[in-house]
């Protein structure tokens, strides 16, 4: 699919497409809504914690990584479902790997948060 716009119009078009993607994910993907609510709570906690700036950046990056993974997983699932609703071992593998991406992002988040916040316990 080729872009019909160039220059500043292309930038605005890209922002509109990104916003449309957010709206779709928020409306249609329960896992994304759940992750987003947890992310908002964790961003508040990360902002309030008395940590170094680099530690705060790591905490927030680990949160964004989960959201990126969830959106990637949703995109993979949408593509597979668009291609065919029939069961196929490669479709299952793609969806399972997408799920693994999300799981690993959560493991990363937990690891980062434990390593940085262990000094508070």
URCORZI-V335854 format. One record per residue. N is the residue number from 1. RES is the residue in three letters. PSI is psi in degrees with one decimal (none if undefined). OMEGA is omega in whole degrees, 0 to 359 (NA if undefined). NEAR is the number of other C-alpha atoms within 12 Angstrom. Layout:
n->N res->RES psi->PSI omega->OMEGA near->NEAR
n->N res->RES psi->PSI omega->OMEGA near->NEAR
This chain:
n->1 res->UNK psi->114.5 omega->182 near->3
n->2 res->UNK psi->140.2 omega->177 near->6
n->3 res->UNK psi->137.4 omega->178 near->13
n->4 res->UNK psi->-11.5 omega->182 near->11
n->5 res->UNK psi->157.3 omega->173 near->12
n->6 res->UNK psi->167.3 omega->176 near->12
n->7 res->UNK psi->-139.6 omega->185 near->11
n->8 res->UNK psi->-31.5 omega->178 near->10
n->9 res->UNK psi->-36.6 omega->178 near->13
n->10 res->UNK psi->-40.4 omega->179 near->15
n->11 res->UNK psi->-46.5 omega->179 near->15
n->12 res->UNK psi->-38.3 omega->177 near->15
n->13 res->UNK psi->-41.2 omega->179 near->17
n->14 res->UNK psi->-41.1 omega->177 near->18
n->15 res->UNK psi->-40.9 omega->179 near->14
n->16 res->UNK psi->-43.8 omega->178 near->14
n->17 res->UNK psi->-40.4 omega->178 near->15
n->18 res->UNK psi->-42.9 omega->178 near->15
n->19 res->UNK psi->-43.4 omega->178 near->14
n->20 res->UNK psi->-39.3 omega->177 near->15
n->21 res->UNK psi->-41.4 omega->178 near->21
n->22 res->UNK psi->-46.6 omega->181 near->23
n->23 res->UNK psi->-45.3 omega->179 near->16
n->24 res->UNK psi->-49.4 omega->181 near->19
n->25 res->UNK psi->-41.2 omega->181 near->28
n->26 res->UNK psi->-41.5 omega->182 near->22
n->27 res->UNK psi->-38.4 omega->192 near->14
n->28 res->UNK psi->-20.0 omega->186 near->18
n->29 res->UNK psi->101.1 omega->181 near->24
n->30 res->UNK psi->-38.9 omega->180 near->16
n->31 res->UNK psi->-39.1 omega->178 near->23
n->32 res->UNK psi->-42.1 omega->178 near->30
n->33 res->UNK psi->-42.9 omega->179 near->22
n->34 res->UNK psi->-46.8 omega->179 near->19
n->35 res->UNK psi->-38.3 omega->181 near->29
n->36 res->UNK psi->-40.7 omega->179 near->26
n->37 res->UNK psi->-43.1 omega->176 near->18
n->38 res->UNK psi->-40.9 omega->180 near->20
n->39 res->UNK psi->-44.6 omega->180 near->28
n->40 res->UNK psi->-45.2 omega->179 near->18
n->41 res->UNK psi->-43.4 omega->181 near->16
n->42 res->UNK psi->-35.2 omega->176 near->25
n->43 res->UNK psi->-40.4 omega->178 near->24
n->44 res->UNK psi->-46.6 omega->179 near->16
n->45 res->UNK psi->-45.0 omega->180 near->19
n->46 res->UNK psi->-37.4 omega->180 near->28
n->47 res->UNK psi->-34.4 omega->184 near->19
n->48 res->UNK psi->-19.6 omega->181 near->15
n->49 res->UNK psi->139.5 omega->177 near->21
n->50 res->UNK psi->75.9 omega->182 near->15
n->51 res->UNK psi->166.0 omega->177 near->21
n->52 res->UNK psi->157.7 omega->180 near->15
n->53 res->UNK psi->-43.3 omega->180 near->15
n->54 res->UNK psi->-35.5 omega->177 near->14
n->55 res->UNK psi->-40.9 omega->178 near->21
n->56 res->UNK psi->-40.0 omega->178 near->25
n->57 res->UNK psi->-43.2 omega->178 near->21
n->58 res->UNK psi->-42.6 omega->178 near->27
n->59 res->UNK psi->-48.5 omega->182 near->34
n->60 res->UNK psi->-37.7 omega->178 near->31
n->61 res->UNK psi->-38.4 omega->179 near->24
n->62 res->UNK psi->-31.6 omega->177 near->31
n->63 res->UNK psi->-47.4 omega->179 near->36
n->64 res->UNK psi->-36.9 omega->180 near->27
n->65 res->UNK psi->-39.9 omega->177 near->29
n->66 res->UNK psi->-45.0 omega->179 near->36
n->67 res->UNK psi->-42.4 omega->177 near->35
n->68 res->UNK psi->-44.7 omega->181 near->27
n->69 res->UNK psi->-43.0 omega->180 near->31
n->70 res->UNK psi->-42.2 omega->179 near->37
n->71 res->UNK psi->-38.3 omega->176 near->34
n->72 res->UNK psi->-44.0 omega->178 near->27
n->73 res->UNK psi->-44.0 omega->179 near->29
n->74 res->UNK psi->-39.7 omega->179 near->33
n->75 res->UNK psi->-41.9 omega->177 near->25
n->76 res->UNK psi->-47.4 omega->180 near->26
n->77 res->UNK psi->-41.1 omega->179 near->27
n->78 res->UNK psi->-42.2 omega->179 near->23
n->79 res->UNK psi->-46.0 omega->180 near->17
n->80 res->UNK psi->-45.8 omega->180 near->24
n->81 res->UNK psi->-32.3 omega->178 near->18
n->82 res->UNK psi->-38.2 omega->182 near->12
n->83 res->UNK psi->-47.5 omega->181 near->14
n->84 res->UNK psi->137.2 omega->175 near->14
n->85 res->UNK psi->-8.1 omega->182 near->13
n->86 res->UNK psi->149.2 omega->177 near->12
n->87 res->UNK psi->136.4 omega->175 near->14
n->88 res->UNK psi->144.5 omega->184 near->14
n->89 res->UNK psi->-33.4 omega->178 near->11
n->90 res->UNK psi->-35.0 omega->175 near->16
n->91 res->UNK psi->-44.3 omega->178 near->22
n->92 res->UNK psi->-43.2 omega->180 near->19
n->93 res->UNK psi->-44.2 omega->180 near->16
n->94 res->UNK psi->-44.7 omega->180 near->24
n->95 res->UNK psi->-39.4 omega->179 near->26
n->96 res->UNK psi->-40.0 omega->178 near->19
n->97 res->UNK psi->-38.7 omega->174 near->21
n->98 res->UNK psi->-41.9 omega->177 near->28
n->99 res->UNK psi->-39.3 omega->177 near->25
n->100 res->UNK psi->-38.0 omega->177 near->19
n->101 res->UNK psi->-44.6 omega->179 near->25
n->102 res->UNK psi->-45.9 omega->180 near->31
n->103 res->UNK psi->-46.2 omega->180 near->22
n->104 res->UNK psi->-34.1 omega->178 near->21
n->105 res->UNK psi->-36.5 omega->176 near->28
n->106 res->UNK psi->-40.1 omega->177 near->27
n->107 res->UNK psi->-43.1 omega->177 near->19
n->108 res->UNK psi->-46.2 omega->180 near->24
n->109 res->UNK psi->-48.3 omega->181 near->29
n->110 res->UNK psi->-44.3 omega->179 near->23
n->111 res->UNK psi->-49.2 omega->181 near->18
n->112 res->UNK psi->-47.2 omega->182 near->25
n->113 res->UNK psi->-40.4 omega->178 near->29
n->114 res->UNK psi->-46.0 omega->182 near->18
n->115 res->UNK psi->-36.9 omega->181 near->17
n->116 res->UNK psi->-36.6 omega->186 near->26
n->117 res->UNK psi->-3.8 omega->182 near->22
n->118 res->UNK psi->-24.1 omega->180 near->12
n->119 res->UNK psi->-12.7 omega->179 near->11
n->120 res->UNK psi->-3.7 omega->183 near->11
n->121 res->UNK psi->none omega->NA near->7
